[in-house]
Amino acid sequence: MKFYFSKLIKCYNFPLLISPLRISRNKNQNIPQNTLSSDNNSTMKFHPCSSLSSNKITLSLSIVLLFLDSFCKSAITGPIDSLDTIRLSGEKSDAPIRLVEKGGRGGSRAYNHNSIQPPVKNRSTQQKQRQNTYIQEMEQEEQSQQQQRRHQQQQQHHHQQQQRVLQQETQTPTEQNETKNTNAKLNILEPPMDSILAGSNFKVSVQVLAENQDDFTDAYEKSSDGKICISLDDSPFHCGWSAIDGNIFFSNAIEGSHTIVAMLYNNGTLHNESRSETISFTTVQNPDIDSDDDDEDSSLSLDGISNQKVKNSSNGEVVNVKVPTVQIDSPADKVTYPGTSVTIRNIVDPPEPELFERYFKHSFICINIDAATAHSCFAAFGDTNPPFVIGLDPGLHSIEAALSHPESGDLLFQTSSSTKIFYVAGELNEAAYIVGEAAVDGATRFIPVAKGGSLSAQADGFCSSIGLKEDISCTGSVFHHLSKAWRAKELGFVSS
């Protein structure tokens, strides 16, 4: 069913739609605006303000008029008087519905029906639309906040990376090691548990189980004191073997049962969390070892030089190498050391250095403190960091050292040093008889001296420790200071 609308008429500012079932406008005829045309070509005049109760207006016409009035009010928002024909069709049509506005300098403008919003049928539909719009806005806001958070996290991560790089560049090696994961556990692989070893020499193989192998290796390679420490038969820990590729060796062990335990030492601390399990083993005399030491070529000369037979690895020939005795430089004789540790420094001065280094490059310098059950041996060449002993009881101690044979590992007793005694004062200087004080570069240094200690040796040792070895003014003033304190102690002016 089709309708044609010719004109919109206002009556007292109230728009009234006048339209029969078919209303058309013939372009070839001059039809007055108030003339209506029907299918039988009959016309009737109708005044816009006339009464709608005319007998010639049927009930169907009123219904159509009300329908068109409602539609036009909801669909047309522009000036009604200026609109031309609108085609309304109940049939589907591919052609768009166009509203044409005439007049004016700009000519006519076309309106596409797609741009006209359909009327809202009821309040619930409008509420749903508002809810959907609100939900979309909330989702968009949440997405925007997530993007902002991701952007802030990326910026924060980038800033943290820059800070870490800057911190690593400005950190000292010790501070860098503290930020690394150097935690590790030691496992003694050799000697095996409850094993029996023939002879008096044995090697120790330690496995390092690091949580982060790269951090551990980097930290201990750069560390000056990162070492593996070994305690044999509950003795103080001897430290000086590399934690990376240490060659741990003991010589001249007494026959019988032994225990051994290992720990890591780094940055001045013995790390108890790295402690290995205690390994028990037994050493017995090897019947195949020849104990004949009557070779005259091994006798010690007056100047402390002995001839040692060593095989040439290239041709198997036996050569005699002149080997000196070992001299212990630290700890010094009758000197008292603060705390419970001492550093070991030995001097080997061969008459033929090149020949000695060639044939003794695999030799060890072995030390023994307090007549221990074996000598702890450290490489004679290659390691510039001296070994040290920690955990000594406060009081008197003894030390001796000797070289090992480069082939058998046996001690060369002809190279043994003389036995020296020394003291450690303890953490609270409990073993010190007096304690002197000296200002060094604005810092106070304490000089403990045990009851049997030597004041002159103590003065020499203290001046050597601060880089003033053999400085007469330093040793003289320190000796004078310690002598006054000693006399005051003897006279009772200083309490114990």
Secondary structure as the mmCIF struct_conf table of DSSP 4:
data_model
#
loop_
_struct_conf.conf_type_id
_struct_conf.id
_struct_conf.beg_label_comp_id
_struct_conf.beg_label_asym_id
_struct_conf.beg_label_seq_id
_struct_conf.end_label_comp_id
_struct_conf.end_label_asym_id
_struct_conf.end_label_seq_id
STRN STRN1 LYS A 2 TYR A 4
STRN STRN2 LEU A 8 CYS A 11
TURN_TY1_P TURN_TY1_P1 TYR A 12 ASN A 13
STRN STRN3 PHE A 14 LEU A 17
BEND BEND1 LEU A 21 ARG A 22
TURN_TY1_P TURN_TY1_P2 LYS A 27 ASN A 28
BEND BEND2 GLN A 29 GLN A 29
TURN_TY1_P TURN_TY1_P3 GLN A 33 ASN A 34
STRN STRN4 THR A 35 SER A 37
TURN_TY1_P TURN_TY1_P4 ASP A 39 ASN A 40
STRN STRN5 THR A 43 LYS A 45
TURN_TY1_P TURN_TY1_P5 PRO A 48 CYS A 49
BEND BEND3 SER A 50 SER A 50
TURN_TY1_P TURN_TY1_P6 LEU A 52 SER A 53
TURN_TY1_P TURN_TY1_P7 ASN A 55 LYS A 56
BEND BEND4 ILE A 57 ILE A 57
HELX_RH_AL_P HELX_RH_AL_P1 LEU A 59 ALA A 75
BEND BEND5 GLY A 78 GLY A 78
HELX_RH_3T_P HELX_RH_3T_P1 ILE A 80 SER A 82
STRN STRN6 LEU A 83 LEU A 83
STRN STRN7 ARG A 87 SER A 89
BEND BEND6 GLY A 90 GLU A 91
BEND BEND7 ASP A 94 ALA A 95
HELX_LH_PP_P HELX_LH_PP_P1 PRO A 96 ILE A 97
STRN STRN8 ARG A 98 GLU A 101
BEND BEND8 GLY A 104 GLY A 104
TURN_TY1_P TURN_TY1_P8 ARG A 105 GLY A 106
STRN STRN9 ARG A 109 ASN A 112
HELX_RH_3T_P HELX_RH_3T_P2 HIS A 113 SER A 115
BEND BEND9 ILE A 116 ILE A 116
HELX_LH_PP_P HELX_LH_PP_P2 GLN A 117 VAL A 120
HELX_RH_AL_P HELX_RH_AL_P2 ARG A 123 THR A 170
BEND BEND10 GLN A 171 GLN A 171
HELX_RH_AL_P HELX_RH_AL_P3 PRO A 173 THR A 179
BEND BEND11 LYS A 180 LYS A 180
STRN STRN10 ALA A 184 GLU A 190
BEND BEND12 PRO A 191 PRO A 191
HELX_LH_PP_P HELX_LH_PP_P3 PRO A 192 PRO A 192
TURN_TY1_P TURN_TY1_P9 MET A 193 ASP A 194
STRN STRN11 SER A 195 ALA A 198
BEND BEND13 GLY A 199 SER A 200
STRN STRN12 PHE A 202 ALA A 210
BEND BEND14 GLU A 211 ASN A 212
HELX_RH_AL_P HELX_RH_AL_P4 GLN A 213 LYS A 222
BEND BEND15 SER A 224 ASP A 225
STRN STRN13 LYS A 227 LEU A 232
TURN_TY1_P TURN_TY1_P10 ASP A 233 ASP A 234
HELX_LH_PP_P HELX_LH_PP_P4 SER A 235 PRO A 236
STRN STRN14 PHE A 237 SER A 242
TURN_TY1_P TURN_TY1_P11 ALA A 243 ASP A 245
STRN STRN15 ILE A 248 SER A 251
BEND BEND16 ASN A 252 ASN A 252
HELX_LH_PP_P HELX_LH_PP_P5 ALA A 253 ILE A 254
BEND BEND17 GLU A 255 GLU A 255
STRN STRN16 GLY A 256 ASN A 266
TURN_TY1_P TURN_TY1_P12 ASN A 267 GLY A 268
STRN STRN17 THR A 269 HIS A 271
HELX_RH_3T_P HELX_RH_3T_P3 ASN A 272 SER A 274
HELX_LH_PP_P HELX_LH_PP_P6 ARG A 275 THR A 278
STRN STRN18 ILE A 279 VAL A 284
TURN_TY1_P TURN_TY1_P13 PRO A 287 ASP A 288
BEND BEND18 ILE A 289 ILE A 289
HELX_RH_3T_P HELX_RH_3T_P4 GLU A 296 SER A 298
STRN STRN19 LEU A 300 LEU A 300
TURN_TY1_P TURN_TY1_P14 LEU A 302 ASP A 303
BEND BEND19 GLY A 304 GLY A 304
STRN STRN20 ILE A 305 LYS A 311
TURN_TY1_P TURN_TY1_P15 SER A 313 ASN A 315
STRN STRN21 VAL A 318 PRO A 324
HELX_LH_PP_P HELX_LH_PP_P7 THR A 325 VAL A 326
STRN STRN22 GLN A 327 SER A 330
BEND BEND20 PRO A 331 PRO A 331
HELX_LH_PP_P HELX_LH_PP_P8 ALA A 332 ALA A 332
TURN_TY1_P TURN_TY1_P16 ASP A 333 LYS A 334
STRN STRN23 THR A 336 TYR A 337
BEND BEND21 PRO A 338 PRO A 338
STRN STRN24 GLY A 339 GLY A 339
TURN_TY1_P TURN_TY1_P17 THR A 340 THR A 340
STRN STRN25 SER A 341 THR A 343
STRN STRN26 ARG A 345 ILE A 347
BEND BEND22 PRO A 351 GLU A 352
HELX_RH_AL_P HELX_RH_AL_P5 PRO A 353 TYR A 359
BEND BEND23 PHE A 360 PHE A 360
TURN_TY1_P TURN_TY1_P18 LYS A 361 HIS A 362
STRN STRN27 PHE A 364 ILE A 369
BEND BEND24 ASP A 370 ALA A 371
BEND BEND25 THR A 373 ALA A 374
STRN STRN28 HIS A 375 ALA A 379
BEND BEND26 ALA A 380 GLY A 382
BEND BEND27 ASN A 385 ASN A 385
HELX_LH_PP_P HELX_LH_PP_P9 PRO A 386 PRO A 387
STRN STRN29 PHE A 388 ILE A 390
HELX_LH_PP_P HELX_LH_PP_P10 LEU A 392 ASP A 393
BEND BEND28 PRO A 394 PRO A 394
STRN STRN30 GLY A 395 SER A 404
HELX_LH_PP_P HELX_LH_PP_P11 HIS A 405 HIS A 405
TURN_TY1_P TURN_TY1_P19 PRO A 406 SER A 408
STRN STRN31 LEU A 411 LEU A 412
HELX_RH_3T_P HELX_RH_3T_P5 PHE A 413 THR A 415
HELX_LH_PP_P HELX_LH_PP_P12 SER A 416 THR A 419
STRN STRN32 LYS A 420 VAL A 424
STRN STRN33 GLY A 426 GLY A 426
TURN_TY1_P TURN_TY1_P20 GLU A 427 LEU A 428
TURN_TY1_P TURN_TY1_P21 GLU A 430 ALA A 431
BEND BEND29 TYR A 433 TYR A 433
STRN STRN34 ILE A 434 VAL A 440
TURN_TY1_P TURN_TY1_P22 ASP A 441 GLY A 442
STRN STRN35 ALA A 443 VAL A 449
TURN_TY1_P TURN_TY1_P23 LYS A 451 GLY A 452
HELX_RH_AL_P HELX_RH_AL_P6 LEU A 455 SER A 465
TURN_TY1_P TURN_TY1_P24 ILE A 466 GLY A 467
TURN_TY1_P TURN_TY1_P25 LYS A 469 GLU A 470
HELX_RH_AL_P HELX_RH_AL_P7 ILE A 472 GLU A 490
TURN_TY1_P TURN_TY1_P26 LEU A 491 GLY A 492
BEND BEND30 PHE A 493 VAL A 494
#
